[in-house]
Amino acid sequence: IAYYENWQSNELYITLIAVRQELQHHGLGSKLLLHFEQKYRDSQFREIRLEVDKSNTKAYVFYLKHGFQEVEDRNQKLLMGKRL
């Protein structure tokens, strides 16, 4: 997981979650995301945000499954967010 911490807005912004293709569909992406959330659960950060391409339905469904909601339509992308 690649991300940055926005200290001014108390948000975490995920820029990339990557799992090698041959290792996908074994729950590794879910485990990475869960570990990430647990790491920041008791921190000053209150929300996780990320962008997903509208054409990437696989990623979109993954994020919905993990509690993310659409925040903003950005033409070809959607901003999604989840409260910690």
N, C-alpha and C positions, 0 to 999 in steps of 0.2 A: 504494500500500500504506500503510495506517495501522497503526501498531504502537507498542508501548512497550517499554522496556528494564527488566526487573526485576533490579536489581543485587544484591539479597539472594540470589536463587536462581540467578543467572546464566542467566536464560531471557529469550528474546524472545517477545513475545506479539502475534501479528497479530490486529488487530481487524477489518480489512477489506481485501479485494483487489477492486478494481473496474475493469472495462473496459467502455466503452460497448458497448451491445448490438450495434450495427452493425459493431463492430470485433472482436467475439468470434470464436473459431474460426480465428484467424490466428497463434496462438502468443504473443500479447502477455502474457497472464497468466503463462505459463510463463517468458517472458523476465524479467518483473518479479520473479517469485519467485527465479529463478536469480541475478539481479543482487543481490537482497536477501541471499541465502545467501552469495554471494561476498564481499559487503561485511563480513560478520561472521565469516567462516570462521576467521580468525586472531585473533579477539578472546577476551575472557574468557567470552563467552557460549557455552554448550554445547548449548543446545536451543532449538528454535522450537516454540511451542505456539499453538493456536488452537481456537476452537469452531466447529462447523458444525451447522446444523439437520438433524435426521434426515430431514426431508422434502426437503431440498435434495440429491437424489442426484447432480446434475450437479457440485456443488461437492465432495461427498464423494469421487466418483470422481476428480476432478481432484487432490485432495490425496493420495489413495492412489497415483495415478500418479507423484506427486512424492516418494514415500518416507515420507509421514506414516502413522502407525499410531494406532489407537484407544488412548487412555490411560484414559478414564473415561466411563461413561454418565451423563449429567446430565439424565435424563428426556427432554425434547424435543430436547436437543442432545448432541453427542459432543465430548469434549475429545480433540484429536489432537495428536501430538507427533512431532518429528523431531530426531535428534541432528545437530549440525553437525560 
